[in-house]
Amino acid sequence: MNHCDETFVCEQIKPVPGTVDTAAMSIGQPGFPSRFIWRKKEYQLEAILDTWKETGDCRHGSGERYVRKHWFRIRTVCGRIMNIYFERQAVSRKGSKRRWWLNTVSEE
């Protein structure tokens, strides 16, 4: 697939309650939802194609590095390819529930 066909979105997605991968959560990973809502439409996960992590320096100057985002490249049942990320820490307290974001989307 040509990555030039990807459309940049950067919008929040909402996991459908009860569809997160609790096994991943038990080992400290975000539980990717098997179904989620984006733009008032429900999407179903067919496959996770790739995963990676984005790290950053400690914000308090300790020199340690921390995982900031967990990235997932997925394919939905309807054939869309999406890059989705989970933010380990919300940007603000007001947005504390806004952790899952759709970054790019394309047709397969």
Phi and psi in degrees as a GROMACS rama.xvg file:
@    title "Ramachandran Plot"
@    xaxis  label "Phi"
@    yaxis  label "Psi"
@TYPE xy
-87.1544  119.87  ASN-2
-66.5182  -13.8073  HIS-3
-67.8763  -19.3754  CYS-4
-80.9299  -3.2079  ASP-5
-75.4708  142.929  GLU-6
-107.338  126.303  THR-7
-73.5537  129.995  PHE-8
-120.175  -60.495  VAL-9
52.0424  61.9697  CYS-10
-129.15  151.892  GLU-11
-67.6668  143.022  GLN-12
-116.845  156.5  ILE-13
-120.492  114.399  LYS-14
-59.8433  140.823  PRO-15
-74.4296  125.786  VAL-16
-52.4644  138.443  PRO-17
83.7065  5.70472  GLY-18
-113.326  8.82606  THR-19
-81.222  152.774  VAL-20
-78.9574  95.6732  ASP-21
-70.199  -25.3214  THR-22
-63.5755  -41.1079  ALA-23
-64.6753  -40.1692  ALA-24
-64.2792  -32.1956  MET-25
-68.1179  -16.7298  SER-26
-111.924  19.4104  ILE-27
85.9309  9.03931  GLY-28
-97.7858  156.974  GLN-29
-69.5681  140.317  PRO-30
-84.5896  101.068  GLY-31
-62.5059  132.876  PHE-32
-76.7982  139.056  PRO-33
-77.3246  -16.5583  SER-34
-141.158  143.948  ARG-35
-151.113  161.678  PHE-36
-107.149  131.712  ILE-37
-139.975  127.105  TRP-38
50.6108  46.7325  ARG-39
65.8131  13.6434  LYS-40
-119.348  140.513  LYS-41
-90.6704  134.204  GLU-42
-117.426  146.918  TYR-43
-117.295  132.823  GLN-44
-67.9365  130.079  LEU-45
-99.5966  -45.1097  GLU-46
-156.98  145.245  ALA-47
-91.0519  117.74  ILE-48
-87.9033  -30.8162  LEU-49
-162.459  154.756  ASP-50
-139.254  150.784  THR-51
-159.614  168.21  TRP-52
-122.828  147.876  LYS-53
-111.872  125.882  GLU-54
-112.234  163.788  THR-55
-151.029  161.269  GLY-56
-66.5761  154.895  ASP-57
-58.6571  137.325  CYS-58
-80.5273  -3.17339  ARG-59
-112.688  10.8632  HIS-60
81.5964  17.0745  GLY-61
-78.7844  -13.2624  SER-62
88.5592  -7.52667  GLY-63
-78.4013  158.87  GLU-64
-114.26  144.022  ARG-65
-128.64  151.245  TYR-66
-73.4925  124.987  VAL-67
-98.3394  -41.6384  ARG-68
-138.84  144.13  LYS-69
-107.002  123.066  HIS-70
-103.879  145.291  TRP-71
-136.265  128.681  PHE-72
-102.961  118.744  ARG-73
-125.272  163.696  ILE-74
-120.057  132.826  ARG-75
-91.1566  164.9  THR-76
-58.5757  -32.8453  VAL-77
-82.2864  2.22329  CYS-78
95.0235  4.29554  GLY-79
-80.5665  143.075  ARG-80
-103.513  128.456  ILE-81
-132.137  141.508  MET-82
-102.998  118.544  ASN-83
-124.484  142.001  ILE-84
-129.793  155.596  TYR-85
-115.033  124.015  PHE-86
-85.6541  125.271  GLU-87
-64.7947  -36.3434  ARG-88
-126.241  133.463  GLN-89
-64.5716  148.485  ALA-90
-64.2837  -35.2582  VAL-91
-143.751  163.07  SER-92
-64.1121  -35.8861  ARG-93
-61.8768  -34.3867  LYS-94
-100.849  29.0303  GLY-95
-62.0874  -22.8696  SER-96
-92.6665  -3.00542  LYS-97
-94.2217  86.2789  ARG-98
-115.888  -26.2795  ARG-99
-100.393  129.076  TRP-100
-133.551  135.72  TRP-101
-89.5445  119.52  LEU-102
-92.8107  -52.8837  ASN-103
-136.976  158.034  THR-104
-143.875  145.942  VAL-105
-153.729  162.196  SER-106
-88.453  146.294  GLU-107
